[in-house]
């Protein structure tokens, strides 16, 4: 291990300055949940603070995450209706719908329901993470809250 150069009082501890984005995942598939938890956890910008497995679970969620990732194929109450019901109680939250394919009519429907973004989830993972971060920044700017 290499010791830092300089006096101890000159070395800033920035670990507390990092703004970690809290994330709620609305996804029913265990493999997808595992992958999202790992992807977000490995990145360092995000912290998963909750999981729900149905549209009803999303509507009933009482926390205040900065981001909600919603599977387009969420069971129970469909993703469109769940987002529409969730949005009024969480105006500062970034809602990102994850879909396996691009479909403009679905994108428009989800945006009109209250989603901030509609993302086609593919590999590689970095564009997804960067897009997620950009959506959080845009939502924060639009609602005038600190990132």
TIPATOR-25724 format. One record per atom (N, C-alpha, C): residue in three letters; x, y, z. Coordinates in steps of 0.001 Angstrom, whole numbers, plus 500000, padded with zeros to 6 digits. Layout:
AlaXYZ/...
end
This chain:
Unk500829498827500000/Unk500000500000500000/Unk500874501236500000/Unk500487502214499203/Unk501244503450499104/Unk500576504499499974/Unk501386505141500812/Unk500849506188501679/Unk500631507454500866/Unk499591508236501188/Unk499369509480500475/Unk500502510460500728/Unk500786511285499733/Unk501841512282499842/Unk501234513545500434/Unk501951514184501349/Unk501465515428501955/Unk501106515225503405/Unk500888516343504058/Unk500505516283505465/Unk499068515789505569/Unk498758515114506659/Unk497420514561506845/Unk496352515642506764/Unk496615516826507314/Unk495605517880507302/Unk495382518461505905/Unk496304518168504951/Unk496146518655503583/Unk495375517676502698/Unk495110516503503224/Unk494429515474502440/Unk492948515513502773/Unk492147515839501778/Unk490704515981502000/Unk490031514622501989/Unk489106514454502891/Unk488266513265502901/Unk486996513627502151/Unk486879513156500907/Unk485726513511500084/Unk484658512426500089/Unk484842511386500873/Unk483878510291500856/Unk482488510753501259/Unk482398511727502148/Unk481089512219502571/Unk480492513214501584/Unk481292513697500620/Unk480812514670499645/Unk480125514020498459/Unk480260512739498310/Unk479686512042497168/Unk478182511889497382/Unk477408512344496407/Unk475957512253496486/Unk475517510954495831/Unk475188509969496650/Unk474750508683496137/Unk473255508764495843/Unk472857508312494676/Unk471470508353494230/Unk470753507099494710/Unk469677507287495468/Unk468909506156495975/Unk467949505657494898/Unk467834504325494807/Unk467066503698493741/Unk466094502663494301/Unk464863502723493813/Unk463866501690494045/Unk463735500917492743/Unk463776499585492819/Unk463616498750491627/Unk462245498097491661/Unk461465498310490601/Unk460158497666490448/Unk460312496618489348/Unk460560495393489771/Unk460900494299488842/Unk460527492973489491/Unk459890492092488745/Unk459464490802489302/Unk460418489658489011/Unk461280489800488047/Unk462174488712487646/Unk463396488648488567/Unk463578487532489296/Unk464757487422490168/Unk466088487606489434/Unk466284487024488235/Unk467563487267487560/Unk467768488743487187/Unk466707489409486767/Unk466822490832486432/Unk467105491662487675/Unk466446491344488791/Unk466715492042490053/Unk468167491879490471/Unk468645490655490405/Unk470033490376490766/Unk470985491188489896/Unk470736491190488596/Unk471607491916487663/Unk471572493420487928/Unk470394493972488152/Unk470289495407488423/Unk470959495777489737/Unk470735494984490782/Unk471393495249492060/Unk472908495241491897/Unk473419494252491191/Unk474868494148490992/Unk475390495326490160/Unk474705495632489092/Unk475123496720488202/Unk475155498047488949/Unk474099498351489659/Unk474032499614490382/Unk475004499644491558/Unk475114498534492269/Unk476020498465493404/Unk477476498609493017/Unk477842498029491881/Unk479227498108491411/Unk479593499503490916/Unk478609500275490511/Unk478872501578489912/Unk479325502625490925/Unk478732502626492115/Unk479136503586493133/Unk478314504862493162/Unk477636505198492073/Unk476796506405492062/Unk475400506127492607/Unk475044504844492710/Unk473681504455493049/Unk473642503510494244/Unk472554503588495013/Unk472331502670496128/Unk470884502181496057/Unk470706500880495954/Unk469366500299495929/Unk468807500334497343/Unk467671501020497509/Unk467061501163498834/Unk465755500393498967/Unk465310499792497875/Unk464078499022497962/Unk463780498286496673/Unk462918497292496806/Unk462464496503495668/Unk460972496271495833/Unk460253496359494740/Unk458849495965494707/Unk458697495043493508/Unk457692494184493563/Unk457595493116492582/Unk456340493178491725/Unk455459494139492008/Unk454207494295491257/Unk453906495779491098/Unk452967496068490205/Unk452517497444490055/Unk451894497973491335/Unk451142497126492027/Unk450541497526493299/Unk451618497849494336/Unk452699497075494314/Unk453804497334495235/Unk454418498704494993/Unk454522499097493730/Unk455049500424493411/Unk454119501512493939/Unk452847501378493673/Unk451870502377494117/Unk451883502507495638/Unk452044501413496354/Unk452005501416497819/Unk453329501804498475/Unk454410501929497703/Unk455725502221498273/Unk455711503597498939/Unk456196503656500173/Unk456123504894500947/Unk457441505648501058/Unk458535505077500589/Unk459820505757500674/Unk459938506888499668/Unk461090507568499702/Unk461356508679498795/Unk462667508447498037/Unk462700507486497135/Unk463925507279496361/Unk464118508419495362/Unk465343508624494930/Unk465609509611493877/Unk465245509061492513/Unk465341507726492366/Unk465060507081491085/Unk464214505843491328/Unk463280505612490403/Unk462550504346490381/Unk462773503733489011/Unk463283502523488995/Unk463423501754487760/Unk462216500835487668/Unk461447500960486598/Unk460204500211486446/Unk460297499314485220/Unk460098498024485426/Unk460036497081484319/Unk458727497312483568/Unk458808497459482267/Unk457616497671481450/Unk456618496531481615/Unk457109495319481855/Unk456249494139481979/Unk455944493812483433/Unk455852494814484272/Unk455564494613485695/Unk454233493879485856/Unk454200492801486658/Unk452939492070486837/Unk451966492807487756/Unk450739492338487748/Unk449700492980488544/Unk449230494219487810/Unk449105495319488527/Unk448762496595487911/Unk449837496903486873/Unk449445497177485645/Unk450451497364484586/Unk451332498581484857/Unk452484498613484211/Unk453479499658484448/Unk452907501047484183/Unk452124501208483126/Unk451540502507482800/Unk450687503025483950/Unk449751502204484414/Unk448855502633485481/Unk449590502790486811/Unk450583501947487055/Unk451361502052488290/Unk452159503355488317/Unk452785503706487202/Unk453543504960487131/Unk452597506152487298/Unk451459506112486623/Unk450483507205486722/Unk449996507386488161/Unk449814506308488889/Unk449361506391490278/Unk450492506805491225/Unk451729506396490931/Unk452880506687491786/Unk453336508147491643/Unk453306508671490422/Unk453882509986490128/Unk453364511131491005/Unk452068511304491233/Unk451610512468492005/Unk452205512565493413/Unk452457511466494047/Unk453026511475495392/Unk454531511578495427/Unk455174511547494251/Unk456637511566494176/Unk457091512473493032/Unk456766513760493074/Unk457061514644491947/Unk458544514877491685/Unk459397514700492686/Unk460828514945492505/Unk461612513686492158/Unk460950512573492075/Unk461585511291491778/Unk461750511120490266/Unk462886510602489841/Unk463086510257488437/Unk462532508856488210/Unk461585508740487303/Unk461002507440486987/Unk461507507016485618/Unk462189505880485594/Unk462769505359484361/Unk462150504001484072/Unk461496503902482929/Unk460890502641482509/Unk461913501876481689/Unk462106500621482044/Unk463044499743481340/Unk462248498825480418/Unk462656498774479156/Unk461938497961478170/Unk462928497148477357/Unk462489495985476852/Unk463390495161476047/Unk463512495630474603/Unk462542496421474128/Unk462560496885472729/Unk462119498343472656/Unk462549498990471595/Unk462114500356471328/Unk460754500311470659/Unk459822501056471197/Unk458495501190470602/Unk458008502596470927/Unk457914503441469927/Unk457579504840470155/Unk456228505015470844/Unk455254504202470496/Unk453952504343471136/Unk454023504002472627/Unk454859503023473002/Unk455034502704474416/Unk455794503823475130/Unk456833504332474484/Unk457597505446475057/Unk456662506618475349/Unk455859506994474376/Unk454948508125474551/Unk453923507859475650/Unk453408506648475690/Unk452421506298476720/Unk453039506387478115/Unk454250505896478269/Unk454889505910479591/Unk455269507336480004/Unk455726508143479063/Unk456045509540479368/Unk454769510286479769/Unk453677510032479048/Unk452425510703479397/Unk451885510229480749/Unk452236509020481162/Unk451818508509482474/Unk452629509121483611/Unk453779509716483273/Unk454592510350484311/Unk456029509904484375/Unk456431508990483492/Unk457833508557483472/Unk458714509687482937/Unk459941509739483418/Unk460903510727482935/Unk461715510211481769/Unk461826508902481665/Unk462594508322480573/Unk462122506903480315/Unk462362506450479105/Unk462040505096478651/Unk463331504583478052/Unk463902503570478665/Unk465225503093478266/Unk465135501654477790/Unk465675501427476604/Unk465792500064476102/Unk467040499482476745/Unk466844498451477538/Unk467945497868478306/Unk468647496821477455/Unk469899497098477188/Unk470750496190476415/Unk472137496205477033/Unk473016495414476488/Unk474423495513476859/Unk475085496426475854/Unk476122497127476152/Unk476861497122477408/Unk476171497947478477/Unk476646497786479700/Unk475988498405480843/Unk476279499890481002/Unk477426500376480567/Unk477798501772480823/Unk476827502781480213/Unk476359502606478968/Unk475379503577478457/Unk474110503641479306/Unk473668502509479833/Unk472482502496480708/Unk472737503318481959/Unk473883503116482603/Unk474210503841483828/Unk474364505335483561/Unk475005505682482462/Unk475181507091482125/Unk473841507748481818/Unk472972507032481122/Unk471641507565480818/Unk470831507740482098/Unk470934506792483005/Unk470244506877484287/Unk470718508108485061/Unk472016508317485099/Unk472577509475485787/Unk472114510778485138/Unk472072510825483817/Unk471613512022483105/Unk470144512306483399/Unk469327511267483494/Unk467902511452483809/Unk467730512021485206/Unk468503511534486158/Unk468451512060487526/Unk468808513548487522/Unk469856513909486807/Unk470279515307486737/Unk469195516174486104/Unk468587515697485024/Unk467538516462484350/Unk466309516632485242/Unk465921515585485938/Unk464766515674486830/Unk465043516635487980/Unk466243516570488535/Unk466610517472489630/Unk466576518922489148/Unk467071519173487956/Unk467070520540487416/Unk465638521018487174/Unk464803520134486674/Unk463426520514486369/Unk462610520781487635/Unk462954520123488720/Unk462206520315489967/Unk462978521181490963/Unk464130521681490519/Unk464949522591491314/Unk465327522054492683/Unk465825520825492700/Unk466344520256493945/Unk467820519972493758/Unk468597519988494815/Unk470015519639494671/Unk470169518190494272/Unk471169517916493423/Unk471408516547492980/Unk471935515720494097/
end
